[in-house]
Amino acid sequence: MRQVPFHRPAIGPAEEREVIDTLRSGWITTGPKTKKFEQEFAAYVGARNALAVAHCTGALHLALFALGIGPGDEVITTPFTFTATAEVMGYLGARPVFVDIEPDTFNIDPAGIERALASGTHRNVRALMPVHFAGQACDMDRICAIARRHNLKIIEDAAHAVGSARMIEGRGMVKVGTIGDLSCFSFYATKNITSAEGGMITTEDDALAAKIAVASLHGMDRDAWKRYDSSGSWFYEIHDTGFKYNLSDVHSAIGIAQLRRVEELTRRRQAIARAYNEAFANDPALEIPITEAGVEHAWHLYVMRLRPAALKVDRSQFIDLLRARGVGTSVHCIPLNTMDFYQQRYGYRTGDFPVAEDVYSRCLSLPIFPAMSDEDLAYVIESVRAVARESRR
Ligand SMILES: Cc1ncc(COP(=O)(O)O)c(C=O)c1O
């Protein structure tokens, strides 16, 4: 039986060459490769500053830190995300204020943000942290307008959004990375481009970039790594509280090679999504994901919903039936308000966010990795259709 895993990274000779070159160079931690990765990433998204860090979790933490978010502050975000989005707020003593998602895009609902701000319950909101879910950019025109009206900063959780773009009023089609105050990307193993582990922060604000550069490596001068080469000095100064969030040159080497392939990798994801959409659009048991007009979807995830009324199995059984056919799947996301930590620490309850919880109860993510062969793709389509057919009421 064919086996199609949920994900397999697209690592090839180009990545191997860059890594070997780095390993043989005599410099393996943060250095020239990381600088190059930053420059090439900045050029790719069209951003003024790009700062490479150890992971997107660190990027989000540094972004909040650079904005001065601290104890008692509130940050509005979505419960339909990975825990990292909200977890980092707790690092700084701030509180995540969850707002439910739109039922079509699964992105945070701008009308819900307005309601939360108007409710009078949240008087300490300092920032918005939209998540571009699955690689489909949020409605940033509306979110930016809300931020301007309420004097809030925007940190985009762009973990899923390398390759995403959206029509922005007055600018046309704009890649994610230059819209909010700060954008945080992930290069985790499953992401659209990977460096095994890694992240990047982009910003147009030089002062925020300078602060993040220092904070990402113990509060030292940014070029402290130069102290080991012939142009450097042994002396360094500590300017601020800092963290150990630098990205090594070995990781950056993988990232550089992947970034050079980003168009090819994105096109393959888009082609897989199109094939799934065409195959499942008319199946009475399946709901395909919805893409808004004016969006260039990067398809980090293909999140489909089941129609429970048409099926005699639930989502978990559907996943088990696919697994029995050798098809790996996953579920994105488990709403954070249903999780023990968020209930204990912040008082959230299951039932607080009906849209996110309804999507969660019946969604599954199909394999959508560029290294998937056409035969793998055809096999997943055939398996999903067969399971849906056999499980119909
Ligand atoms: C929406 C979102 N934000 C943040 C992260 C954290 O990324 P990283 O693993 O690079 O820290 C993830 C990781 O899956 C994510 O999905």
The ligand as a Tripos MOL2 file, in Angstrom:
@<TRIPOS>MOLECULE
LIG
   16    16     1     0     0
SMALL
NO_CHARGES

@<TRIPOS>ATOM
      1 C1          0.5720   30.2980   13.6850 C.3       1 LIG1
      2 C2          1.9120   29.9360   14.2500 C.ar      1 LIG1
      3 N1          2.6000   30.8590   14.9370 N.ar      1 LIG1
      4 C3          3.8220   30.5750   15.4570 C.ar      1 LIG1
      5 C4          4.4050   29.3530   15.2990 C.ar      1 LIG1
      6 C5          5.7400   29.0780   15.9060 C.3       1 LIG1
      7 O1          6.7270   28.8560   14.9470 O.3       1 LIG1
      8 P1          8.1350   28.2410   15.3470 P.3       1 LIG1
      9 O2          7.9900   26.7590   15.4240 O.co2     1 LIG1
     10 O3          9.0530   28.6770   14.2270 O.co2     1 LIG1
     11 O4          8.5270   28.8470   16.6400 O.co2     1 LIG1
     12 C6          3.7260   28.3650   14.5760 C.ar      1 LIG1
     13 C7          4.3380   27.0410   14.3990 C.2       1 LIG1
     14 O5          3.7940   26.0970   13.9410 O.2       1 LIG1
     15 C8          2.4460   28.6580   14.0480 C.ar      1 LIG1
     16 O6          1.7510   27.7450   13.3510 O.3       1 LIG1
@<TRIPOS>BOND
     1     1     2 1
     2     2     3 ar
     3     2    15 ar
     4     3     4 ar
     5     4     5 ar
     6     5     6 1
     7     5    12 ar
     8     6     7 1
     9     7     8 1
    10     8     9 2
    11     8    10 1
    12     8    11 1
    13    12    13 1
    14    12    15 ar
    15    13    14 2
    16    15    16 1
@<TRIPOS>SUBSTRUCTURE
     1 LIG1         1 GROUP 0 **** ****
